[in-house]
Amino acid sequence: MLTPMTLTPGLRARLLIMVEKEDTAPEIGSGDVPVLATPRVLALAEQATVQAVAGALEPGQTSVGTKVALEHLVASPVGTHVEIAAELTKVDGRRLVFAFTAHDRHTAVATGTVERVVVDRERFLSRLSR
């Protein structure tokens, strides 16, 4: 069974980035204003959730994203330092719920939740080749 016994609420990870041209909406294709793109915020939030539980999963396990809620509150131009923090807030069997925030020096940039499900990596991949 895949119930991850070592996963408990409170696991956390933080990432710090400086917004680069490659992180902006025009570069990602999500708009035409040169600020941190919403899809990039999401990718960073998911990266933080993966890092938060990386050391707590059993060998052969991984997690896959299943649900996201994101509110992008403030534009961040190139050169802005943004910290993304994710915390595991709920474990419901294989389902993991994370809260995340992104902040610049002065204010909240984005907030939201990410849900992931713990899976057996090999079994998951074998289903893709059918």
C-alpha positions, 0 to 999 in steps of 0.5 A, a space after each residue: 500500500 502507498 500510504 506514506 507514513 513519514 509524511 506529516 503536515 509541517 514539511 516545508 521548502 523555500 525557493 529564492 529567485 530573481 526574476 529573469 527575462 526567461 521568467 516573464 509572461 512574453 517569454 512563456 507565452 502567457 501575456 505581453 507584459 515583462 513581469 513574472 508570469 503566472 505559469 512561472 509562479 505555479 511552476 516554482 510553487 510546484 517545485 517547492 512542494 516537490 522539495 518539501 516532501 522529497 526526503 519523506 517519500 518511500 523509495 520508489 515513490 513520487 508525487 504528481 500534481 492533481 489540483 491547483 488554486 493560485 491568486 497572483 496578487 502583484 506584478 514582479 518586474 525583472 530584477 525582483 527577488 521573490 521567495 516561494 514557500 510551500 508547506 504541507 498542510 494536510 495528508 489524507 491517505 495518498 493525497 497531499 495538500 500544500 499552501 504556498 506563498 510568494 513574496 518580494 521584499 515588500 508584499 505578497 506576490 501570490 498565494 494558493 494551494 497545490 494538491 499532489 498524490 503519492 504514487 509508485 513511480 514505476 507503476 505510474 509510468 507503466 500505465 502511460 505506455 499502454 
